[in-house]
Amino acid sequence: MPPPAELNNVLLNEPVQTKIEQTAFAVSRGGVDYQVQPLYDYDLVGLVVSRHDTSTGWDYLHREWNDHLNVMDICVIWGNNARNGSYNDISFSSGQFTCNFRASTAEAFAAFDQTAISNNHLLTDQPSLAKIMQKVEVGDQIHLRGRLSEYSHNHGFAFKRGTSIVRTDTGNGACETIFVDSFEILKSSGQTWRKLVWLAAIILIASIVGWFMQPVRFNH
């Protein structure tokens, strides 16, 4: 991941959350009708340290729950963690609904601010917006605006998920559920290009090896 010197200064800011009074609205995705109840406007800038695409083959819970609205989860750090670079001494991973982290040393754990990290369930019914969010990579610096929301459906059974409204909670229910209005990658980590470079190098090496392994033919 990028060092602190390469982070945009806006990543030092805390998320901005504003209480709103908005009636629930209906959206549809994947053949399922949902009710979304916004609670707060939410503005988040941060560094992506882990990600989970809910359409991946091993994610069975979203399929079983008919939850097609939650298209992506991203685990993001900001503030003190962006300032001190402690994230580079932490390993992060995402489950189907969780963000997990492990420090390499006791010092790294002590330096890491657990109130400056969040796992964000990103909701949208817009295919174009979903496509942008699904392109995000670990190490990307992002800016999103949306609404912290509860959402539900009655497609075969009653389903409802809520949202955290503070950054100080942990465990079940501590994730922010955001109906996303806009999503921007401020700076890409370049991981996609690095993967392509490695792939090109592997193909080149395989081609060279294959050429040398061809049988030798002599002309008589």
JORA-V889301 format. One record per residue. N is the residue number from 1. RES is the residue in one letter. OMEGA is omega in radians with two decimals (* if undefined). BURIAL is b if it has 9 or more other ideal C-beta (glycine too) atoms within 8 Angstrom, else e. Layout:
N;RES;OMEGA;BURIAL / N;RES;OMEGA;BURIAL
This chain:
1;M;-3.09;e / 2;P;3.05;b / 3;P;-3.12;e / 4;P;-3.11;b / 5;A;-3.12;e / 6;E;-3.14;e / 7;L;3.04;b / 8;N;-3.10;e / 9;N;-3.12;e / 10;V;3.11;e / 11;L;3.08;b / 12;L;-3.09;e / 13;N;3.04;b / 14;E;3.01;e / 15;P;3.14;b / 16;V;-3.06;e / 17;Q;-3.08;b / 18;T;3.13;e / 19;K;3.10;e / 20;I;3.03;b / 21;E;-3.09;e / 22;Q;3.13;e / 23;T;3.11;e / 24;A;3.11;e / 25;F;-3.08;e / 26;A;3.01;e / 27;V;3.11;b / 28;S;3.03;e / 29;R;3.11;b / 30;G;3.13;e / 31;G;-3.13;e / 32;V;3.09;b / 33;D;-3.10;e / 34;Y;2.93;b / 35;Q;-3.13;b / 36;V;3.12;b / 37;Q;3.11;b / 38;P;3.13;b / 39;L;-3.09;b / 40;Y;2.84;b / 41;D;-3.04;b / 42;Y;-3.13;b / 43;D;-3.03;b / 44;L;2.99;b / 45;V;-3.11;b / 46;G;3.10;b / 47;L;3.14;b / 48;V;-3.13;b / 49;V;3.07;b / 50;S;-3.09;b / 51;R;3.04;b / 52;H;3.05;b / 53;D;-3.03;b / 54;T;3.10;b / 55;S;-3.14;e / 56;T;-3.00;e / 57;G;-3.06;e / 58;W;3.11;e / 59;D;-3.10;b / 60;Y;-3.05;e / 61;L;3.11;b / 62;H;3.11;b / 63;R;-3.11;e / 64;E;-3.09;e / 65;W;-3.09;e / 66;N;-3.12;b / 67;D;3.12;b / 68;H;-3.10;b / 69;L;3.10;b / 70;N;-3.00;b / 71;V;-3.09;b / 72;M;2.89;b / 73;D;3.02;b / 74;I;3.06;b / 75;C;-2.93;b / 76;V;3.01;b / 77;I;-3.12;b / 78;W;2.97;b / 79;G;-3.10;b / 80;N;-3.12;e / 81;N;3.07;b / 82;A;-3.09;b / 83;R;-3.01;e / 84;N;3.09;e / 85;G;-3.10;e / 86;S;-3.13;b / 87;Y;-3.13;b / 88;N;3.05;e / 89;D;-3.12;b / 90;I;3.01;b / 91;S;-3.08;e / 92;F;3.04;b / 93;S;-3.13;e / 94;S;2.96;b / 95;G;-3.11;e / 96;Q;3.12;b / 97;F;-2.97;e / 98;T;2.92;e / 99;C;-3.11;b / 100;N;3.07;b / 101;F;-3.13;b / 102;R;-3.13;e / 103;A;-3.14;b / 104;S;3.14;e / 105;T;3.07;e / 106;A;3.14;e / 107;E;3.12;e / 108;A;3.12;b / 109;F;-3.13;e / 110;A;-3.10;e / 111;A;-3.05;b / 112;F;-3.12;b / 113;D;-3.07;b / 114;Q;3.03;e / 115;T;3.14;e / 116;A;3.06;b / 117;I;3.08;b / 118;S;2.99;b / 119;N;-2.97;b / 120;N;3.04;b / 121;H;-3.04;b / 122;L;-3.11;b / 123;L;2.95;b / 124;T;3.01;b / 125;D;-3.09;e / 126;Q;-3.12;e / 127;P;-3.12;e / 128;S;3.12;e / 129;L;3.09;b / 130;A;-3.12;b / 131;K;3.11;e / 132;I;-3.09;b / 133;M;-3.12;b / 134;Q;3.09;b / 135;K;-3.05;e / 136;V;-3.13;b / 137;E;3.01;b / 138;V;-3.10;b / 139;G;3.09;b / 140;D;3.02;b / 141;Q;-2.98;b / 142;I;3.03;b / 143;H;3.09;b / 144;L;3.00;b / 145;R;3.13;b / 146;G;-3.10;b / 147;R;2.99;b / 148;L;-2.94;b / 149;S;2.84;b / 150;E;3.07;b / 151;Y;-3.04;b / 152;S;2.97;b / 153;H;3.05;b / 154;N;-3.11;e / 155;H;-3.12;b / 156;G;3.10;e / 157;F;-3.13;e / 158;A;-3.13;e / 159;F;3.09;b / 160;K;3.03;e / 161;R;3.13;b / 162;G;-3.13;e / 163;T;2.94;b / 164;S;3.07;b / 165;I;3.06;e / 166;V;-3.14;e / 167;R;-3.04;b / 168;T;-3.12;e / 169;D;3.13;e / 170;T;3.07;e / 171;G;-3.12;e / 172;N;3.13;e / 173;G;-3.08;e / 174;A;-3.08;e / 175;C;3.06;b / 176;E;3.08;b / 177;T;-2.95;b / 178;I;2.93;b / 179;F;-2.92;b / 180;V;3.05;b / 181;D;3.09;e / 182;S;-3.11;e / 183;F;-3.10;b / 184;E;2.98;e / 185;I;-3.09;b / 186;L;3.12;b / 187;K;-3.13;b / 188;S;3.09;b / 189;S;-3.09;b / 190;G;-3.10;e / 191;Q;-3.14;b / 192;T;3.13;e / 193;W;3.13;e / 194;R;3.09;e / 195;K;3.13;e / 196;L;3.10;e / 197;V;3.11;e / 198;W;3.14;e / 199;L;3.12;e / 200;A;3.13;e / 201;A;3.13;e / 202;I;3.12;e / 203;I;3.13;e / 204;L;3.14;e / 205;I;3.13;e / 206;A;3.13;e / 207;S;3.13;e / 208;I;3.12;e / 209;V;3.13;e / 210;G;3.13;e / 211;W;-3.12;e / 212;F;-3.11;e / 213;M;3.10;e / 214;Q;3.13;e / 215;P;3.13;e / 216;V;3.11;e / 217;R;3.12;e / 218;F;3.06;e / 219;N;3.13;e / 220;H;*;e
